[in-house]
Amino acid sequence: MVHSQTEQQWLNEFTVPLKSLLGFEGVIRKGFQRGILFGFEDYLELVDCTGRISRDDKRGAIDEKALPILERLNIGPGQWCERATRFEATYQDYRQSPRRRAA
């Protein structure tokens, strides 16, 4: 999907300033917590379950028979974090106009 959007130049102006994401701590500790109190795997499961819920005010839902999202994408949690946090740097070449890429 990203590839087709870049071909159509929909992502060319991806200039929104990015903020660092909080890390996933996964456990409650004494003192100040600096991250999200979810393990990353638990968070992905929560997002996947949320996507499978069918509601009248939602356009659709993930089919209950569908594999979890990262299995469907054939990537691991580490790869997902890398791509999600470094999206602009990873896909920087696609941000250039077709003429500049050809040069």
N, CA, C and O atoms as a Tinker XYZ file with bonds, in Angstrom:
   412  protein
     1  N      0.814000   -1.186000    0.000000    73     2
     2  CA     0.000000    0.000000    0.000000    64     1     3
     3  C      0.865000    1.261000    0.000000    63     2     4     5
     4  O      0.586000    2.200000   -0.745000    81     3
     5  N      1.913000    1.289000    0.829000    73     3     6
     6  CA     2.794000    2.453000    0.864000    64     5     7
     7  C      3.417000    2.668000   -0.502000    63     6     8     9
     8  O      3.530000    3.800000   -0.972000    81     7
     9  N      3.825000    1.562000   -1.145000    73     7    10
    10  CA     4.460000    1.682000   -2.458000    64     9    11
    11  C      3.510000    2.327000   -3.469000    63    10    12    13
    12  O      3.922000    3.208000   -4.224000    81    11
    13  N      2.246000    1.900000   -3.492000    73    11    14
    14  CA     1.294000    2.488000   -4.445000    64    13    15
    15  C      1.028000    3.954000   -4.127000    63    14    16    17
    16  O      0.833000    4.762000   -5.035000    81    15
    17  N      1.020000    4.303000   -2.833000    73    15    18
    18  CA     0.803000    5.706000   -2.461000    64    17    19
    19  C      1.998000    6.573000   -2.846000    63    18    20    21
    20  O      1.827000    7.729000   -3.233000    81    19
    21  N      3.201000    6.025000   -2.741000    73    19    22
    22  CA     4.365000    6.807000   -3.138000    64    21    23
    23  C      4.417000    6.968000   -4.650000    63    22    24    25
    24  O      4.820000    8.017000   -5.150000    81    23
    25  N      4.010000    5.931000   -5.380000    73    23    26
    26  CA     3.969000    6.055000   -6.841000    64    25    27
    27  C      3.003000    7.152000   -7.273000    63    26    28    29
    28  O      3.236000    7.838000   -8.268000    81    27
    29  N      1.931000    7.312000   -6.530000    73    27    30
    30  CA     0.949000    8.348000   -6.849000    64    29    31
    31  C      1.296000    9.678000   -6.171000    63    30    32    33
    32  O      0.530000   10.638000   -6.256000    81    31
    33  N      2.435000    9.731000   -5.509000    73    31    34
    34  CA     2.980000   10.919000   -4.852000    64    33    35
    35  C      2.095000   11.445000   -3.725000    63    34    36    37
    36  O      2.126000   12.639000   -3.426000    81    35
    37  N      1.314000   10.580000   -3.100000    73    35    38
    38  CA     0.487000   10.995000   -1.968000    64    37    39
    39  C      1.323000   11.236000   -0.725000    63    38    40    41
    40  O      0.917000   12.015000    0.137000    81    39
    41  N      2.474000   10.595000   -0.604000    73    39    42
    42  CA     3.304000   10.719000    0.591000    64    41    43
    43  C      4.462000   11.697000    0.404000    63    42    44    45
    44  O      5.343000   11.769000    1.262000    81    43
    45  N      4.481000   12.443000   -0.685000    73    43    46
    46  CA     5.621000   13.313000   -0.971000    64    45    47
    47  C      5.809000   14.433000    0.036000    63    46    48    49
    48  O      6.933000   14.891000    0.242000    81    47
    49  N      4.754000   14.874000    0.654000    73    47    50
    50  CA     4.857000   15.987000    1.593000    64    49    51
    51  C      4.746000   15.512000    3.033000    63    50    52    53
    52  O      4.052000   16.141000    3.832000    81    51
    53  N      5.397000   14.440000    3.376000    73    51    54
    54  CA     5.380000   13.912000    4.742000    64    53    55
    55  C      6.367000   14.722000    5.569000    63    54    56    57
    56  O      7.505000   14.304000    5.780000    81    55
    57  N      5.918000   15.897000    6.042000    73    55    58
    58  CA     6.818000   16.811000    6.746000    64    57    59
    59  C      6.367000   17.090000    8.171000    63    58    60    61
    60  O      6.845000   18.044000    8.784000    81    59
    61  N      5.472000   16.297000    8.707000    73    59    62
    62  CA     5.005000   16.487000   10.075000    64    61    63
    63  C      6.158000   16.186000   11.025000    63    62    64    65
    64  O      6.796000   15.140000   10.907000    81    63
    65  N      6.439000   17.104000   11.982000    73    63    66
    66  CA     7.516000   16.811000   12.927000    64    65    67
    67  C      7.186000   15.562000   13.744000    63    66    68    69
    68  O      6.061000   15.397000   14.216000    81    67
    69  N      8.157000   14.706000   13.901000    73    67    70
    70  CA     7.943000   13.459000   14.626000    64    69    71
    71  C      8.393000   13.596000   16.070000    63    70    72    73
    72  O      9.440000   14.179000   16.350000    81    71
    73  N      7.600000   13.059000   16.979000    73    71    74
    74  CA     7.966000   13.027000   18.389000    64    73    75
    75  C      8.402000   11.607000   18.713000    63    74    76    77
    76  O      7.910000   10.646000   18.121000    81    75
    77  N      9.317000   11.485000   19.648000    73    75    78
    78  CA     9.753000   10.155000   20.067000    64    77    79
    79  C      8.600000    9.414000   20.720000    63    78    80    81
    80  O      7.817000   10.000000   21.468000    81    79
    81  N      8.500000    8.144000   20.438000    73    79    82
    82  CA     7.485000    7.311000   21.062000    64    81    83
    83  C      7.967000    6.857000   22.431000    63    82    84    85
    84  O      9.163000    6.659000   22.643000    81    83
    85  N      7.034000    6.693000   23.354000    73    83    86
    86  CA     7.389000    6.125000   24.647000    64    85    87
    87  C      7.725000    4.658000   24.463000    63    86    88    89
    88  O      7.172000    3.985000   23.593000    81    87
    89  N      8.622000    4.178000   25.279000    73    87    90
    90  CA     8.962000    2.768000   25.237000    64    89    91
    91  C      7.925000    1.934000   25.968000    63    90    92    93
    92  O      7.107000    2.463000   26.721000    81    91
    93  N      7.964000    0.654000   25.748000    73    91    94
    94  CA     7.068000   -0.273000   26.432000    64    93    95
    95  C      7.827000   -0.880000   27.602000    63    94    96    97
    96  O      8.813000   -1.591000   27.408000    81    95
    97  N      7.362000   -0.596000   28.825000    73    95    98
    98  CA     8.039000   -1.124000   30.005000    64    97    99
    99  C      7.543000   -2.506000   30.368000    63    98   100   101
   100  O      8.330000   -3.359000   30.781000    81    99
   101  N      6.263000   -2.739000   30.221000    73    99   102
   102  CA     5.723000   -4.070000   30.449000    64   101   103
   103  C      5.478000   -4.449000   31.894000    63   102   104   105
   104  O      4.679000   -5.346000   32.163000    81   103
   105  N      6.137000   -3.800000   32.824000    73   103   106
   106  CA     5.937000   -4.116000   34.240000    64   105   107
   107  C      5.853000   -2.826000   35.043000    63   106   108   109
   108  O      6.406000   -1.798000   34.650000    81   107
   109  N      5.154000   -2.892000   36.172000    73   107   110
   110  CA     5.074000   -1.739000   37.073000    64   109   111
   111  C      6.274000   -1.786000   38.001000    63   110   112   113
   112  O      6.586000   -2.832000   38.571000    81   111
   113  N      6.936000   -0.666000   38.151000    73   111   114
   114  CA     8.110000   -0.561000   39.021000    64   113   115
   115  C      7.855000    0.505000   40.075000    63   114   116   117
   116  O      6.985000    1.360000   39.911000    81   115
   117  N      8.606000    0.449000   41.136000    73   115   118
   118  CA     8.544000    1.522000   42.127000    64   117   119
   119  C      9.195000    2.751000   41.524000    63   118   120   121
   120  O     10.177000    2.641000   40.790000    81   119
   121  N      8.655000    3.917000   41.828000    73   119   122
   122  CA     9.233000    5.145000   41.314000    64   121   123
   123  C      8.579000    5.579000   40.018000    63   122   124   125
   124  O      7.509000    5.095000   39.648000    81   123
   125  N      9.236000    6.492000   39.339000    73   123   126
   126  CA     8.697000    7.120000   38.135000    64   125   127
   127  C      8.732000    6.165000   36.949000    63   126   128   129
   128  O      9.771000    5.582000   36.640000    81   127
   129  N      7.603000    6.012000   36.297000    73   127   130
   130  CA     7.522000    5.194000   35.085000    64   129   131
   131  C      7.811000    6.084000   33.879000    63   130   132   133
   132  O      7.228000    7.161000   33.756000    81   131
   133  N      8.682000    5.658000   33.010000    73   131   134
   134  CA     9.044000    6.450000   31.837000    64   133   135
   135  C      8.423000    5.919000   30.548000    63   134   136   137
   136  O      8.617000    6.508000   29.484000    81   135
   137  N      7.707000    4.855000   30.626000    73   135   138
   138  CA     7.150000    4.264000   29.417000    64   137   139
   139  C      5.728000    3.798000   29.620000    63   138   140   141
   140  O      5.103000    4.068000   30.645000    81   139
   141  N      5.234000    3.099000   28.630000    73   139   142
   142  CA     3.875000    2.569000   28.640000    64   141   143
   143  C      3.874000    1.256000   29.414000    63   142   144   145
   144  O      4.749000    0.411000   29.226000    81   143
   145  N      2.883000    1.096000   30.287000    73   143   146
   146  CA     2.835000   -0.086000   31.146000    64   145   147
   147  C      2.250000   -1.303000   30.432000    63   146   148   149
   148  O      1.426000   -2.027000   30.990000    81   147
   149  N      2.673000   -1.508000   29.231000    73   147   150
   150  CA     2.290000   -2.660000   28.419000    64   149   151
   151  C      3.573000   -3.252000   27.881000    63   150   152   153
   152  O      4.535000   -2.532000   27.616000    81   151
   153  N      3.587000   -4.549000   27.722000    73   151   154
   154  CA     4.637000   -5.146000   26.919000    64   153   155
   155  C      4.278000   -4.906000   25.458000    63   154   156   157
   156  O      3.096000   -4.788000   25.135000    81   155
   157  N      5.247000   -4.832000   24.579000    73   155   158
   158  CA     4.975000   -4.546000   23.172000    64   157   159
   159  C      4.065000   -5.601000   22.558000    63   158   160   161
   160  O      3.151000   -5.265000   21.806000    81   159
   161  N      4.303000   -6.872000   22.868000    73   159   162
   162  CA     3.461000   -7.950000   22.332000    64   161   163
   163  C      2.015000   -7.788000   22.812000    63   162   164   165
   164  O      1.076000   -7.999000   22.045000    81   163
   165  N      1.841000   -7.410000   24.089000    73   163   166
   166  CA     0.491000   -7.200000   24.628000    64   165   167
   167  C     -0.197000   -6.039000   23.926000    63   166   168   169
   168  O     -1.393000   -6.099000   23.638000    81   167
   169  N      0.562000   -4.985000   23.652000    73   167   170
   170  CA    -0.005000   -3.826000   22.956000    64   169   171
   171  C     -0.479000   -4.215000   21.552000    63   170   172   173
   172  O     -1.575000   -3.837000   21.138000    81   171
   173  N      0.342000   -4.965000   20.828000    73   171   174
   174  CA    -0.049000   -5.402000   19.486000    64   173   175
   175  C     -1.297000   -6.275000   19.532000    63   174   176   177
   176  O     -2.165000   -6.173000   18.665000    81   175
   177  N     -1.384000   -7.129000   20.539000    73   175   178
   178  CA    -2.578000   -7.967000   20.682000    64   177   179
   179  C     -3.810000   -7.103000   20.954000    63   178   180   181
   180  O     -4.885000   -7.373000   20.419000    81   179
   181  N     -3.660000   -6.061000   21.785000    73   179   182
   182  CA    -4.769000   -5.148000   22.064000    64   181   183
   183  C     -5.225000   -4.429000   20.797000    63   182   184   185
   184  O     -6.424000   -4.325000   20.538000    81   183
   185  N     -4.274000   -3.936000   20.009000    73   183   186
   186  CA    -4.612000   -3.249000   18.757000    64   185   187
   187  C     -5.313000   -4.209000   17.804000    63   186   188   189
   188  O     -6.307000   -3.848000   17.173000    81   187
   189  N     -4.798000   -5.432000   17.700000    73   187   190
   190  CA    -5.404000   -6.426000   16.820000    64   189   191
   191  C     -6.829000   -6.757000   17.270000    63   190   192   193
   192  O     -7.740000   -6.824000   16.445000    81   191
   193  N     -7.024000   -6.960000   18.566000    73   191   194
   194  CA    -8.375000   -7.261000   19.086000    64   193   195
   195  C     -9.327000   -6.102000   18.830000    63   194   196   197
   196  O    -10.484000   -6.309000   18.466000    81   195
   197  N     -8.838000   -4.886000   19.020000    73   195   198
   198  CA    -9.666000   -3.704000   18.767000    64   197   199
   199  C    -10.093000   -3.656000   17.306000    63   198   200   201
   200  O    -11.237000   -3.321000   17.001000    81   199
   201  N     -9.180000   -3.989000   16.406000    73   199   202
   202  CA    -9.494000   -3.984000   14.980000    64   201   203
   203  C    -10.505000   -5.043000   14.576000    63   202   204   205
   204  O    -11.165000   -4.909000   13.546000    81   203
   205  N    -10.632000   -6.085000   15.370000    73   203   206
   206  CA   -11.567000   -7.166000   15.056000    64   205   207
   207  C    -12.982000   -6.888000   15.569000    63   206   208   209
   208  O    -13.916000   -7.606000   15.212000    81   207
   209  N    -13.152000   -5.864000   16.394000    73   207   210
   210  CA   -14.474000   -5.542000   16.938000    64   209   211
   211  C    -15.308000   -4.865000   15.863000    63   210   212   213
   212  O    -14.873000   -3.898000   15.237000    81   211
   213  N    -16.498000   -5.378000   15.658000    73   211   214
   214  CA   -17.415000   -4.808000   14.670000    64   213   215
   215  C    -18.374000   -3.861000   15.382000    63   214   216   217
   216  O    -19.005000   -4.230000   16.372000    81   215
   217  N    -18.478000   -2.622000   14.860000    73   215   218
   218  CA   -19.376000   -1.624000   15.444000    64   217   219
   219  C    -20.065000   -0.863000   14.330000    63   218   220   221
   220  O    -19.554000   -0.772000   13.214000    81   219
   221  N    -21.234000   -0.315000   14.646000    73   219   222
   222  CA   -21.991000    0.450000   13.654000    64   221   223
   223  C    -21.275000    1.730000   13.233000    63   222   224   225
   224  O    -21.431000    2.176000   12.097000    81   223
   225  N    -20.488000    2.332000   14.140000    73   223   226
   226  CA   -19.815000    3.588000   13.821000    64   225   227
   227  C    -18.410000    3.375000   13.246000    63   226   228   229
   228  O    -17.619000    4.316000   13.180000    81   227
   229  N    -18.102000    2.162000   12.838000    73   227   230
   230  CA   -16.808000    1.809000   12.263000    64   229   231
   231  C    -17.024000    1.286000   10.851000    63   230   232   233
   232  O    -17.999000    0.579000   10.593000    81   231
   233  N    -16.122000    1.629000    9.933000    73   231   234
   234  CA   -16.278000    1.190000    8.539000    64   233   235
   235  C    -16.172000   -0.303000    8.358000    63   234   236   237
   236  O    -16.786000   -0.859000    7.447000    81   235
   237  N    -15.430000   -0.949000    9.178000    73   235   238
   238  CA   -15.247000   -2.380000    9.002000    64   237   239
   239  C    -14.543000   -2.985000   10.191000    63   238   240   241
   240  O    -14.352000   -2.329000   11.215000    81   239
   241  N    -14.164000   -4.222000   10.055000    73   239   242
   242  CA   -13.451000   -4.924000   11.116000    64   241   243
   243  C    -12.545000   -5.961000   10.470000    63   242   244   245
   244  O    -12.795000   -6.417000    9.354000    81   243
   245  N    -11.495000   -6.324000   11.185000    73   243   246
   246  CA   -10.605000   -7.381000   10.720000    64   245   247
   247  C    -11.352000   -8.704000   10.861000    63   246   248   249
   248  O    -11.946000   -8.978000   11.905000    81   247
   249  N    -11.323000   -9.508000    9.828000    73   247   250
   250  CA   -11.983000  -10.814000    9.859000    64   249   251
   251  C    -11.426000  -11.633000   11.019000    63   250   252   253
   252  O    -10.212000  -11.709000   11.205000    81   251
   253  N    -12.304000  -12.237000   11.787000    73   251   254
   254  CA   -11.864000  -13.000000   12.960000    64   253   255
   255  C    -10.980000  -14.185000   12.592000    63   254   256   257
   256  O    -10.248000  -14.686000   13.446000    81   255
   257  N    -11.030000  -14.649000   11.339000    73   255   258
   258  CA   -10.193000  -15.768000   10.896000    64   257   259
   259  C     -8.821000  -15.307000   10.398000    63   258   260   261
   260  O     -7.941000  -16.132000   10.152000    81   259
   261  N     -8.638000  -13.994000   10.249000    73   259   262
   262  CA    -7.368000  -13.464000    9.737000    64   261   263
   263  C     -6.258000  -13.650000   10.770000    63   262   264   265
   264  O     -6.486000  -13.553000   11.976000    81   263
   265  N     -5.069000  -13.915000   10.273000    73   263   266
   266  CA    -3.905000  -14.013000   11.154000    64   265   267
   267  C     -3.628000  -12.659000   11.791000    63   266   268   269
   268  O     -4.062000  -11.636000   11.260000    81   267
   269  N     -2.912000  -12.624000   12.921000    73   267   270
   270  CA    -2.507000  -11.342000   13.503000    64   269   271
   271  C     -1.728000  -10.511000   12.477000    63   270   272   273
   272  O     -1.066000  -11.056000   11.594000    81   271
   273  N     -1.818000   -9.210000   12.608000    73   271   274
   274  CA    -1.295000   -8.282000   11.595000    64   273   275
   275  C      0.174000   -8.514000   11.252000    63   274   276   277
   276  O      0.526000   -8.529000   10.072000    81   275
   277  N      1.033000   -8.695000   12.242000    73   275   278
   278  CA     2.453000   -8.870000   11.922000    64   277   279
   279  C      2.714000  -10.192000   11.209000    63   278   280   281
   280  O      3.638000  -10.284000   10.400000    81   279
   281  N      1.921000  -11.204000   11.494000    73   279   282
   282  CA     2.054000  -12.466000   10.753000    64   281   283
   283  C      1.627000  -12.265000    9.307000    63   282   284   285
   284  O      2.246000  -12.808000    8.391000    81   283
   285  N      0.564000  -11.482000    9.099000    73   283   286
   286  CA     0.117000  -11.220000    7.725000    64   285   287
   287  C      1.152000  -10.403000    6.968000    63   286   288   289
   288  O      1.330000  -10.589000    5.764000    81   287
   289  N      1.838000   -9.498000    7.665000    73   287   290
   290  CA     2.877000   -8.684000    7.025000    64   289   291
   291  C      4.205000   -9.429000    6.923000    63   290   292   293
   292  O      5.124000   -8.980000    6.238000    81   291
   293  N      4.301000  -10.570000    7.607000    73   291   294
   294  CA     5.508000  -11.384000    7.638000    64   293   295
   295  C      6.711000  -10.612000    8.181000    63   294   296   297
   296  O      7.816000  -10.687000    7.645000    81   295
   297  N      6.461000   -9.864000    9.268000    73   295   298
   298  CA     7.547000   -9.161000    9.946000    64   297   299
   299  C      7.415000   -9.381000   11.450000    63   298   300   301
   300  O      6.331000   -9.676000   11.953000    81   299
   301  N      8.519000   -9.235000   12.151000    73   299   302
   302  CA     8.514000   -9.390000   13.600000    64   301   303
   303  C      8.304000   -8.057000   14.298000    63   302   304   305
   304  O      8.360000   -7.006000   13.660000    81   303
   305  N      8.062000   -8.093000   15.600000    73   303   306
   306  CA     7.853000   -6.860000   16.355000    64   305   307
   307  C      9.022000   -5.879000   16.249000    63   306   308   309
   308  O      8.813000   -4.668000   16.172000    81   307
   309  N     10.249000   -6.398000   16.245000    73   307   310
   310  CA    11.414000   -5.518000   16.131000    64   309   311
   311  C     11.447000   -4.776000   14.804000    63   310   312   313
   312  O     11.734000   -3.580000   14.758000    81   311
   313  N     11.148000   -5.497000   13.718000    73   311   314
   314  CA    11.104000   -4.856000   12.400000    64   313   315
   315  C     10.006000   -3.802000   12.357000    63   314   316   317
   316  O     10.195000   -2.723000   11.796000    81   315
   317  N      8.853000   -4.118000   12.952000    73   315   318
   318  CA     7.747000   -3.156000   12.959000    64   317   319
   319  C      8.155000   -1.879000   13.690000    63   318   320   321
   320  O      7.913000   -0.779000   13.194000    81   319
   321  N      8.769000   -2.014000   14.860000    73   319   322
   322  CA     9.204000   -0.831000   15.621000    64   321   323
   323  C     10.189000   -0.002000   14.808000    63   322   324   325
   324  O     10.080000    1.223000   14.754000    81   323
   325  N     11.138000   -0.663000   14.183000    73   323   326
   326  CA    12.133000    0.046000   13.369000    64   325   327
   327  C     11.465000    0.818000   12.240000    63   326   328   329
   328  O     11.771000    1.991000   12.026000    81   327
   329  N     10.566000    0.180000   11.524000    73   327   330
   330  CA     9.906000    0.839000   10.395000    64   329   331
   331  C      8.972000    1.947000   10.849000    63   330   332   333
   332  O      8.884000    2.990000   10.202000    81   331
   333  N      8.277000    1.731000   11.952000    73   331   334
   334  CA     7.328000    2.738000   12.441000    64   333   335
   335  C      8.042000    3.962000   13.001000    63   334   336   337
   336  O      7.572000    5.084000   12.816000    81   335
   337  N      9.169000    3.766000   13.680000    73   335   338
   338  CA     9.863000    4.901000   14.288000    64   337   339
   339  C     10.815000    5.589000   13.321000    63   338   340   341
   340  O     11.204000    6.734000   13.554000    81   339
   341  N     11.195000    4.919000   12.248000    73   339   342
   342  CA    12.112000    5.523000   11.271000    64   341   343
   343  C     11.468000    5.601000    9.892000    63   342   344   345
   344  O     12.155000    5.496000    8.876000    81   343
   345  N     10.148000    5.785000    9.855000    73   343   346
   346  CA     9.402000    5.775000    8.597000    64   345   347
   347  C      9.978000    6.759000    7.590000    63   346   348   349
   348  O     10.272000    6.387000    6.453000    81   347
   349  N     10.141000    8.013000    8.002000    73   347   350
   350  CA    10.579000    9.043000    7.066000    64   349   351
   351  C     11.985000    8.749000    6.543000    63   350   352   353
   352  O     12.247000    8.910000    5.351000    81   351
   353  N     12.884000    8.323000    7.418000    73   351   354
   354  CA    14.248000    8.017000    6.977000    64   353   355
   355  C     14.274000    6.786000    6.075000    63   354   356   357
   356  O     15.003000    6.758000    5.084000    81   355
   357  N     13.489000    5.779000    6.411000    73   355   358
   358  CA    13.457000    4.542000    5.630000    64   357   359
   359  C     12.935000    4.774000    4.227000    63   358   360   361
   360  O     13.458000    4.219000    3.261000    81   359
   361  N     11.897000    5.601000    4.115000    73   359   362
   362  CA    11.243000    5.809000    2.826000    64   361   363
   363  C     11.576000    7.166000    2.214000    63   362   364   365
   364  O     10.808000    7.684000    1.403000    81   363
   365  N     12.711000    7.745000    2.594000    73   363   366
   366  CA    13.099000    9.071000    2.118000    64   365   367
   367  C     13.232000    9.119000    0.600000    63   366   368   369
   368  O     12.844000   10.112000   -0.015000    81   367
   369  N     13.765000    8.082000   -0.011000    73   367   370
   370  CA    13.935000    8.074000   -1.467000    64   369   371
   371  C     12.608000    8.242000   -2.190000    63   370   372   373
   372  O     12.554000    8.852000   -3.258000    81   371
   373  N     11.534000    7.702000   -1.614000    73   371   374
   374  CA    10.225000    7.800000   -2.250000    64   373   375
   375  C      9.632000    9.200000   -2.143000    63   374   376   377
   376  O      8.700000    9.530000   -2.876000    81   375
   377  N     10.160000   10.033000   -1.237000    73   375   378
   378  CA     9.641000   11.385000   -1.063000    64   377   379
   379  C     10.097000   12.296000   -2.192000    63   378   380   381
   380  O      9.477000   13.331000   -2.436000    81   379
   381  N     11.150000   11.936000   -2.870000    73   379   382
   382  CA    11.646000   12.765000   -3.956000    64   381   383
   383  C     10.727000   12.639000   -5.164000    63   382   384   385
   384  O     10.090000   11.606000   -5.374000    81   383
   385  N     10.671000   13.693000   -5.942000    73   383   386
   386  CA     9.839000   13.637000   -7.144000    64   385   387
   387  C     10.425000   12.613000   -8.111000    63   386   388   389
   388  O     11.621000   12.325000   -8.050000    81   387
   389  N      9.607000   12.060000   -9.000000    73   387   390
   390  CA    10.122000   11.074000   -9.965000    64   389   391
   391  C     11.286000   11.620000  -10.787000    63   390   392   393
   392  O     12.206000   10.871000  -11.112000    81   391
   393  N     11.267000   12.915000  -11.134000    73   391   394
   394  CA    12.368000   13.501000  -11.914000    64   393   395
   395  C     13.669000   13.485000  -11.123000    63   394   396   397
   396  O     14.726000   13.171000  -11.670000    81   395
   397  N     13.596000   13.826000   -9.817000    73   395   398
   398  CA    14.799000   13.850000   -8.987000    64   397   399
   399  C     15.327000   12.438000   -8.759000    63   398   400   401
   400  O     16.539000   12.250000   -8.649000    81   399
   401  N     14.437000   11.432000   -8.684000    73   399   402
   402  CA    14.892000   10.052000   -8.507000    64   401   403
   403  C     15.612000    9.560000   -9.750000    63   402   404   405
   404  O     16.573000    8.797000   -9.649000    81   403
   405  N     15.157000    9.988000  -10.926000    73   403   406
   406  CA    15.745000    9.538000  -12.188000    64   405   407
   407  C     17.110000   10.175000  -12.425000    63   406   408   409
   408  O     17.942000    9.615000  -13.140000    81   407
   409  N     17.343000   11.338000  -11.833000    73   407   410
   410  CA    18.602000   12.071000  -12.064000    64   409   411
   411  C     19.781000   11.402000  -11.409000    63   410   412
   412  O     20.905000   11.894000  -11.510000    81   411
